Amino acid sequence: MCIARELGIKKLQAYVDSQLVANQINGTFDTNDKSMQSYLALVHSLVDTFVDFRISQIPRSQNKQVDVLSKLAALTFNHLEKKILVEQIFTKSTEPEATVESVEEEEATWMTDIIEFLRTGSLPEGEKEAMKIRVKAPNYELRGEILYRKSYLGASLRCVGPKEAAMIIDEVHKGSCGLHSGWRTVTERIKRLGYYWPRMYADTAERIRVCQECQLHAPSAERLSIP
């Protein structure tokens, strides 16, 4: 529902294989558990953002083709290496999220020209620089005052400047939940958290290179792999 709302969809027909979920949302079944009531309230708050929303349960007899396809996909790619990425979530989705204000950059950043082009259509001086912005701009979108990098396989990533990027790297690498992981792992985690800037890999590697704890304890092969 969140993705549909971000895409501007006003009418949504949802299908689930759980009779309990469908009937609780529709109001046919009562919800007595306090924890489930919190989740149901969150769902209803999302439902209210649509002009028309309907949810239906798919009977098991009508869901056989999907089950067969899922099993077929598992068998077809059985020869590929399987990796399971585990992310520990410490807060429930029903709890209010902590809001963090954007860091104010002291000067123009790589985002400035793109934002100006998306907002007003103005281009920087110089044919070469103007062409770069024209080529890059379709990959971004402006939501209010915040620039996002479009993603066709997932959620859009919020763009950040160098000052905020440095703070994000430090927090993910050695902050309260940091594990002093290698630069590749840190960069991928930053992307999963929803942030983007063009020099992500290079900047992360450079910042981790000066981490004293990593230089003392990281395997030599990992230290040599930094670009």
PyMOL commands that set and color helices and strands:
alter all, ss='L'
color gray80, all
select helices_A, chain A and resi 2-6+19-26+34-47+60-62+64-76+112-120+127-139+162-174+183-193+200-209+212-217+220-224
alter helices_A, ss='H'
color red, helices_A
select strands_A, chain A and resi 11-16+52-57+140-143+146-149+157-159+195-196
alter strands_A, ss='S'
color yellow, strands_A
deselect
rebuild
show_as cartoon
